[in-house]
Amino acid sequence: MDSSPAPPAAGRLRISGRRGPWWSALVAVVLLVVVGIAGCGGDDGGASGDATTTTATSSDGDSDSGAADDPDSGDGDDVATGSDPTGDLADCPAGYDEPGPLEAGEHTGFASGDQDRAFHLLLPDDAADAPAPLFVSLTGTVQEEVDFMAQSQIDQLPGAGWIVVAPVRNGNGRVWGPWDAMRGTDDLAPNPDTTLILDLVACLAAHHPIDLDRVFAGGVSIGGTMVNFLLRHHPDVFAGGIVGSGNFILTEPADPQPLDDLTVVVAWGGDGDHWTGCPDGRMGEQYAEEPGCVSVSFVADAYDAATFYADEGARLLACHEDAGHIWLTTGTAWWAEILAASPRGTTDPLDPGDPPAPLECSTTPPDA
């Protein structure tokens, strides 16, 4: 349980090539690019990271709200049950503000943050008899939303009673395009991706019985970075989440909030969880020695994130597996079970038991 890889070598960034008088300017540009480029997520077999989506494999609906009877109609008994929605339709945009459950599948035309957004929704097969936990799935740059849910097996969570929503990226990132997950603390402009995710949580609860004390987010690479951003900025909404090989830098809020109500999994792909690329788009370790190209260690960010959450009093589970820069599917179902039993405000010491092999986990940060 306490086995951890050796700490990364000093420095996360290596820039190769002969240095000239232009070096300072180039370093400034490359540093800005690399923290974004580092957000490439998933494996190299995924589709390109734009906002185009495929149809969800579990979809049996369309982009319209599912028609259903008014949940307030019936025999006059107004007592809420475990299967009643837990939110308010006033929190939904036009087209999504009619009573009734939304069907599983791909949905479009969701107005949020002055943008037209889309999302994929996965639902349990059986009708709920109690409010369900909600998982917000956030892909990286390479994989499309549905591809990521399949590779990570997040799409299997509805079988364990979860509702899963996967927002579609819209290229809003300040530093790296897919997600607006990295900002300086002085950048207080509205964040359209955070707005979308919060709007989805509120609106889905108006259509389904969601336990608002068990709302979690999980993602890989720049999606994991977005999880760091959400947990640090909105611990009042999220009970925790899974940070899969995400950046930790540039996720700090201007007004930090207490995080001791959270349960956080920080996961990384072992000592080989790093990425190499160039400002012109070339990616791969073969470019590590090319002038201007950079190598980024996600191990260092994982160490920093795990240490931070532990120091803040959050319930921490730090996990690694020798898999490289990809979501660690080995842990998905096990992590989901732990999170489902950890509503916001849980303070009991975390005793997760033994992780599935070859995953190695600890409830304390890795040794630096």
N, C-alpha and C positions, 0 to 999 in steps of 0.2 A: 504493500500500500504506500510506503514512503519512498519508494525508489524513484529517483529523478535523474535526468541526464545532467552531464556536466554543464556548468554555466557557459554562455557563449563567450567567444573571444572578445576582448575589449574593442568597442566600436561596432556599430551595426552596418556601417557604410564603407565600401571600398571603391575608390574611383581610380582607374588605372590610366597610364599614358604620361607622356612628357608634359610637364607643367610650363606654362609661359606667362606673360604678363596679363593674359586674359583669364587666368585661372580663377580669380576671385569671383568674377562675374559669372563664369560657367558654373562654379560650385553653387552659387545662389540659385541659379535656374534649375540645376539638376536636383538640388535638395527639395525644391518645391515639387518637381515632377515625380521624384522617387517615392515620396510618401503616398502619392496617389497611385503610381504604377504598381506599387507593392500590393495594391488591393486586387490583384488578379486571383480569382477564386476557382476552386474545383480543379478538375483534371483537364489535360490538354485536348481531350476529345469532345469538350462541350461546344455549344454554339457561341457565336460572338455576343458580346455584352451590350446589346442595345435593348430597346423597350419592346421589341417584338416578342410575342409569346406563342406557345403552342397550346392546344386544348388540353385541359386537365384530364388525366386518365380516368378520374373518378366522376367526371362531369356527366350529369344527365339533365342539365338545365341550360339556359341561355343567359344573355346579359340583363334580362329583366328581373325585377323582384318576383319571387315566387308568389303566386296567388294563393291565399288561404283565408279561412274565416277569421273575423276579428277576434283576437284573443280575449277581449273583454266581453264578448257576447256569450250567451248561454242561458243558464237557468237562474241568473240573478245572483249567484254566489260569487262575490268579489274577492274571496280569500285566495291569495297567490299560492301556486303550487310549485314544486321543483321543476316543472317543465315550462313554466312561464318565462318569457323574455325578462331580462333583468335591467334593460336600459330604456331609453326614451326615444321615440321616433322623431322628436324634435331635433335630435342630434344627427339625423340623416339628411343628406342632400336630396334635392328633387329627383324623383325616379326611384328612390330607395326609402321613401318616407311613408309608404303604405303598409298597413298591418300585414303580418304573415311572415313565415320564415323565408329567408333567401335560400334558393336551391344550391346544391353543390355545383361547382363548375367555374368557368371563366366569366367574369363580370366586367363590363366596360361602362364608360360614361359616369364614373363616380367623381363628382366635382369636389375638389379639395385643394386648398391653397392656391386658388386661381388657376388650377390646371385640371385637365380632363384625365383621370387616372383609371387604372384597371387593376384587378386582383383575381387570384384563384382562391376558391373556397372548398375545403374538404370537410365533410361532416360524418359523424358516427352513423353506422347503419341502423342502429336501434334508437328509438325515441328515448330522450333523456328523462330520467325520473328525479334528477337533481342537477343543479347548474354544473356545467362542464368547464374544465380548464381550457384556456385558449393559448395556442402557440403561434407566434408570428414568425414566419420563415423568410429569411433574408439571404438570397444567393449572392455570390461574388460577381466578378466581372465576366468570367468565361461561360459558366453554365446558365442556361435559361431557367426560369423559376421552376417549371415542372421537372426539368431534368435534374436540378439540384434536389428537389424533394424526393425523387426516385433514387438517386445515388446515395443520399444520406439516410434513406428510409424514414424520413419525416412523414412521407405519405402513408406510412403504416400506423401513425399515431391515432387516427380516428378509430382503429380497431381496439384501442385501449381507452376509448371514451373521450378523446380530445377533439376539439374543433381547431382546425388549422387554416390560417389565412396566409397567402403569399402575395404581398404587394408587388406590382410590376415596376421595375426601375424606369426612371424617366430622364436619366442623364443630368441630374441636378447638382452633382458634386462640385464643390468649390475647388477641391484639390484633385480629386479623381472622380471621373464622370458618373459612374453608376449610382452612388448614393451620396447625399450631402451629409457625410459622416465625420468630416474633419474640418475644424474651424478654430481660429484663434478666439480667445475669450472676449476680445473686443468686437467680434462680429456678432451683433445682436439682431441682424435682419431675420425675418421669418424664414424658417427652414421648411420647405415644401414637403420633404420626405418625412420628417418628424410629424408634421401636421397631418399628412395622409395616414400614417400609422395610428396616431391617436384618434383620428376621425373613424378609421375602420374599427378600432376596438369599441368605441362608443356606439357606432351604428349597428355592428353585428350583435351587440348585447340587446339592442332594441328589437331584434328579430329572433334571437336564440337565447336559451337559458345559459348564460356565461357567468362563471364564478369570477367576479371582478377582483377577488383577492388571489386568484391564480391565473394571472395573465403573464406570460413569459415570452421572450424573444430569443431566437437562435439564428446564427448565420456563420458563414465562412468567409475569410479574407476580408474584403471591403464590407461584406455583410456582417462579419464578426466585429469589424470596426464600428459599424452602425449599432450593434448591440451595446458595445461600450458607451457609445454616445447616448443611447436611449436610457440605459441604466443610470448613468451619471446625471442626466438632465431630468429624468422623469421617474424617480423611485416611488413617487406617489401613485403611479399607474402600474408599474411592473413589479412583480414579486421576485424577479430574478431572470436568469437566462443562461444561454450557452454561448460563450465567446470562442468561436472556432478560428484559430490562427488569424486573429485580427490585430490591426494596429491599435496601440494604446495612446500614442501621442496625438495631440490636437483633438481630444475628445472631452477635455475638461470644461465644465460650465463656468460662466462668469460668477455665478452664485452657487457654490457647492452645497448640496443637501446631505443630510445623514443617510447612510446606506446600510445601517445595521438591521433593516427589515428584510434584506435581500438574501437569496440563495443563488450563488453564482458558480457555474462551471467554466473554468478556463482550460481550453484544450489546445494542444499543438501536436504537430506531426514529428516529434522527436528532434534530434540534432540536425536532421536534414531538412527541417521546415524553413527553407529560405528561398529567395527568388532573385533572379538576375535578369536585368533588362536594360534597354537603351532608350534615350529620348526619341529615337526615330521609330520605335515600335518593335525592334528585334528583342526576342525573349529567349532565355536559355543560358545554361552555365557556360556554354562555349563562347559567350560574349563577355565573360567576367574580366578579361584582360584588355578588352577593346577600349580605346580612349573615350572617355565620357560616359561609359556604361557603369552601372551600379549593381551592387549585391546587397540585399536586405535580409536580415535575420528576423524571422517571426518568433524565434525562440526568445529573443530579448524582450519583445513586446509582451509575450505570454508571461515571462517572469515578472515584468513590471506590473502587469494587470493583476496577476495573482497576489503579489505582495501588497498592492494598493487595496484590493477588496478585503484582504485579511486585516490590514491595518485599520480599515474603516469599520470593522466589526461585522462584515457580512459573513454568512456561512459559505465557506469556500470548498470547492472540490477542484483540485488541479490535476489534470489527466494528460498523459502523453502516450504515443504509440509511434513506432518507427514506420511512418507512412508518408512523410513529406508534406507538401502544402496542399492538403485536402481535408474535408470534413471526415472525422473519425467515426465511420458508420458503426464500428464495434460497440460504441457507447450509447447510441441513440436511444434504444428502448430502455436501457438501464437508467440513463440520465432522466428520461421522461418520467419514469416511475418515481424517482427521487424528487423531482420538481413538483409532480402532482401532489405529493404528500407534504409540500412545503409552501403553504399559502403565505402571503405577505404578512410579516410580523412574527414568523416562526423564529424562536430564539433558542430552542433546544440544541445542544451540540449535535453536529451532523455525524451520524454513524451510518455510512452508506453500505457497509458490508464489502464483500470482495467484488472487484470489477470483473467483467468478462475478459478473458485473455484474448490477445496479448496486451490489452490496455493496462496501464499502471497509473494509479491515482493516489493522491494524498489530500488530507484535509488541512494541510499547512502549505505555505508557499515553497517552491523549490529553493534549495540552497543557492545563494548567489556567490 
